[in-house]
């Protein structure tokens, strides 16, 4: 019987993921990363089938990842490298579960330690307000952009969750939206008053002008009346961010970080923020809790017993 190649097994791995209803974005990344991984194995190690894969091949690939650079010639971030390793490990684990590889082989792929850095792409509320109020609402696309970004800032949902919203996912009466997060996990998020007002205006008065096909269920539409793709959302954010002149790269994820940061600064319960953002654990919030010295000073004055005692003295 002919031995299946690693590429054929990769196709089987992706089909299995689709059967488990894994996120299309996860499957797309694993296909792209997996093919690059196999390209390297074939060109550098002449490995085409699972039985030829050896520990030294994986160690060499890990060293190769350490030398990768961006289009600007900068080293890849640890998080980027770990995404490549995660895709490779998922594929190898699939092979090991089918007894095509020894499970110990997976230990040769270790994740890179990620530095615990504070987020650099966070806007203040004043900056977000300036950016949103600067969006012209004299045409349909302007109204769409304004309502879309207000919703993004109000809820802190992920960009993929935003563009994936359907008309039936928003409950205007209860001011909530049903979103599908990583692993297609469903959660309900509240929508703030300002975002709800603009979103309802877009839905009733603007979306019908963009709609070309009555069967289209996407909430946010592009010029062609189809679901707004992530790439268009990214370009839109870049375009509107240029007008406020901030010295940082503003992306859709910036609104998520900014929402979480402002809520934490405002004294929100961390468990509530965790549920709003759709995180599994509180540990992930360390990326959003960007506190400056003034924040810490106010917290010290409000919470430290010695500070409270001094304030009480005449």
C-alpha positions in Angstrom: 0.0 0.0 0.0 1.3 3.4 -1.0 2.4 5.6 2.0 0.6 8.9 2.3 2.8 12.0 2.1 2.9 14.6 4.8 0.9 16.9 2.5 -1.8 14.4 2.1 -1.9 14.0 5.9 -2.1 17.8 6.3 -5.2 17.8 4.1 -6.7 15.1 6.3 -5.8 17.1 9.4 -7.6 20.1 8.1 -10.6 18.0 7.1 -10.8 16.7 10.6 -10.6 20.2 12.0 -13.6 21.2 9.7 -15.5 18.2 11.0 -14.9 19.5 14.6 -16.3 22.9 13.5 -13.0 24.7 14.2 -12.8 28.3 13.3 -12.3 29.0 9.6 -9.6 31.5 10.6 -7.8 28.8 12.6 -8.0 26.4 9.7 -6.8 29.0 7.2 -3.8 29.8 9.4 -3.0 26.1 9.9 -3.1 25.4 6.2 -0.9 28.4 5.4 1.6 27.6 8.3 1.5 23.9 7.6 2.3 24.2 4.0 5.3 26.5 4.8 6.5 24.0 7.4 6.3 21.2 4.8 8.0 23.3 2.1 10.9 23.7 4.5 11.1 20.0 5.4 11.1 19.0 1.8 13.6 21.6 0.6 16.1 21.4 3.5 15.7 17.8 4.8 14.1 15.9 1.9 11.3 14.7 4.2 8.1 13.9 2.5 6.5 11.2 4.7 5.9 10.9 8.5 8.2 7.9 8.9 11.2 10.1 7.7 10.7 12.8 10.2 13.4 13.0 12.9 14.1 15.1 16.0 17.0 16.8 14.4 14.7 18.1 11.6 12.4 19.8 14.1 15.4 21.3 16.0 16.7 22.7 12.7 13.3 24.1 11.8 13.2 25.8 15.2 16.6 27.5 14.6 15.3 28.5 11.2 12.3 30.3 12.8 14.6 32.2 15.1 16.3 33.8 12.0 13.1 34.9 10.3 12.6 38.6 9.7 9.7 40.8 8.7 9.4 42.8 5.5 11.2 45.6 7.2 14.1 43.4 8.2 13.2 43.1 11.9 13.1 39.8 13.8 9.7 38.2 14.2 8.0 38.8 17.5 7.9 35.8 19.9 4.1 35.7 19.5 4.4 35.3 15.7 6.9 32.5 16.1 4.7 30.7 18.6 1.8 30.8 16.2 4.0 28.9 13.6 5.0 26.4 16.3 1.4 26.0 17.4 0.3 25.1 13.9 3.1 22.6 13.5 2.5 21.0 16.9 -1.2 20.6 16.2 -0.4 18.8 12.9 2.2 16.6 14.5 -0.1 15.8 17.4 -2.7 14.7 14.8 -0.1 12.3 13.3 1.0 11.0 16.7 -2.6 10.2 17.7 -2.7 8.0 14.6 0.5 6.3 15.6 2.4 7.7 12.6 4.9 9.5 14.9 6.3 8.8 18.3 4.6 11.3 20.8 8.0 12.2 22.2 8.8 13.9 18.9 6.4 16.8 19.9 8.7 17.7 22.8 11.3 18.9 20.3 9.1 21.8 19.4 9.2 24.3 22.4 7.4 27.6 22.4 9.5 30.8 22.6 9.2 32.7 25.8 7.1 35.9 25.2 8.1 39.0 27.1 5.3 40.4 29.3 5.1 43.8 27.8 2.5 46.4 28.3 0.3 47.1 25.2 1.7 49.9 23.0 -1.3 50.3 20.8 -3.9 51.8 23.2 -5.8 55.0 22.7 -7.2 57.2 25.4 -10.9 57.8 25.5 -10.3 61.4 24.3 -8.4 60.1 21.3 -11.1 57.5 20.4 -13.8 60.2 20.8 -11.8 62.5 18.5 -11.4 59.8 15.9 -15.0 58.7 15.9 -16.4 62.2 15.8 -14.1 63.0 12.9 -15.8 60.3 10.7 -18.1 62.1 8.2 -21.6 60.7 8.3 -22.8 62.4 5.1 -23.0 59.2 3.1 -23.8 55.5 3.7 -20.2 54.3 4.1 -19.5 57.1 6.6 -22.5 56.0 8.7 -21.4 52.4 8.4 -17.9 53.2 9.6 -19.0 55.3 12.5 -21.6 52.8 13.8 -19.1 49.9 13.3 -16.3 51.5 15.2 -18.6 52.7 18.0 -19.7 49.1 18.4 -16.1 47.8 18.4 -15.2 50.3 21.1 -18.3 49.8 23.2 -18.2 46.0 23.3 -14.4 45.2 23.0 -15.2 42.3 20.7 -12.6 41.0 18.3 -12.4 42.3 14.8 -13.3 38.8 13.4 -16.3 38.6 15.7 -17.4 42.1 14.5 -17.3 41.3 10.7 -18.9 37.9 11.4 -22.0 39.5 13.0 -25.3 38.8 11.2 -28.5 40.8 11.4 -30.2 38.3 13.7 -27.3 38.5 16.2 -28.3 41.9 17.5 -31.1 42.4 19.9 -32.0 46.1 19.8 -34.6 45.8 22.5 -32.2 44.3 25.0 -29.1 46.2 23.7 -27.1 43.0 23.3 -25.3 41.1 20.6 -24.5 37.4 20.2 -20.9 36.9 19.1 -19.0 33.8 18.2 -15.4 33.8 19.5 -12.5 31.5 19.3 -13.5 27.9 18.8 -17.0 29.1 17.8 -17.7 29.7 21.5 -20.9 31.8 21.8 -21.3 34.7 24.3 -23.7 37.6 24.7 -22.3 41.1 25.1 -24.0 44.4 26.1 -24.0 47.3 23.7 -23.6 50.9 25.1 -26.2 53.6 24.5 -24.2 55.6 22.0 -23.2 52.6 19.9 -26.8 51.2 20.0 -28.3 54.5 18.8 -25.9 54.7 15.9 -26.1 51.0 15.1 -29.9 51.2 14.9 -29.8 54.2 12.6 -27.3 52.3 10.3 -29.5 49.2 10.4 -32.8 51.0 9.6 -31.7 53.8 7.4 -28.3 52.9 5.8 -27.9 49.2 5.4 -30.9 48.9 3.0 -29.1 51.2 0.6 -26.0 49.0 0.7 -27.9 45.8 0.4 -27.9 44.1 -3.1 -29.2 40.7 -2.2 -32.1 40.2 0.2 -30.6 36.9 1.3 -27.5 38.5 2.6 -27.4 38.2 6.4 -24.2 40.1 7.2 -24.8 43.1 9.4 -21.9 45.2 8.0 -21.8 45.4 4.2 -19.2 46.7 1.7 -19.9 48.7 -1.5 -20.9 45.5 -3.3 -23.5 44.6 -0.7 -21.5 41.7 0.7 -20.1 41.0 4.1 -17.4 43.5 5.0 -14.0 41.6 4.9 -11.4 42.0 7.6 -8.9 43.5 5.2 -11.4 46.3 4.4 -12.0 46.9 8.1 -8.2 47.2 8.6 -7.8 49.8 5.8 -10.8 51.7 7.2 -9.3 52.0 10.7 -5.9 53.1 9.2 -7.6 55.8 7.2 -9.6 57.2 10.0 -6.7 57.0 12.5 -4.6 59.2 10.2 -6.7 62.2 11.0 -5.9 62.2 14.8 -2.2 62.1 14.2 -1.2 59.5 16.9 2.3 58.1 16.8 1.3 54.5 16.9 -0.1 51.8 14.6 -3.9 51.8 15.1 -5.7 48.5 14.2 -9.1 47.1 14.9 -7.5 45.3 17.9 -6.6 48.8 19.3 -10.3 49.4 20.1 -10.5 46.1 22.0 -7.4 47.0 24.1 -8.6 50.6 24.6 -12.1 49.4 25.8 -10.6 47.0 28.3 -8.0 49.5 29.5 -10.6 52.2 30.1 -12.9 49.8 31.9 -10.1 48.6 34.2 -9.1 52.1 34.9 -12.7 52.9 35.8 -12.7 50.2 38.4 -14.6 47.5 36.5 -14.7 44.0 38.0 -12.0 42.0 36.3 -14.2 39.0 36.0 -16.8 41.1 34.1 -14.1 42.4 31.8 -12.9 38.8 31.2 -16.4 37.7 30.3 -17.0 40.7 28.0 -13.8 40.0 26.1 -14.4 36.3 25.9 -11.2 35.2 27.7 -10.8 31.9 29.5 -8.7 33.2 32.4 -7.9 36.4 34.1 -4.2 36.0 33.2 -4.9 37.3 29.7 -6.0 40.7 31.1 -2.4 41.6 32.0 -2.1 42.6 28.4 -4.8 45.2 28.8 -4.3 46.6 32.3 -2.0 49.4 31.2 -1.7 51.5 34.3 0.4 54.6 34.5 2.0 56.2 37.6 -1.0 58.5 38.1 -3.4 55.5 38.1 -1.2 53.7 40.7 -0.9 56.9 42.8 -4.7 57.2 42.9 -5.1 53.6 43.8 -2.6 53.9 46.6 -4.4 56.9 48.0 -7.8 55.2 47.8 -6.9 51.7 49.0 -3.8 51.7 51.3 -4.8 51.9 54.9 -2.0 54.3 55.9 -3.1 56.7 53.2 -6.7 56.6 54.3 -5.7 57.1 57.9 -3.6 60.2 57.0 -6.5 61.7 55.0 -8.8 61.3 58.0 -6.6 63.4 60.3 -7.5 67.1 60.7 
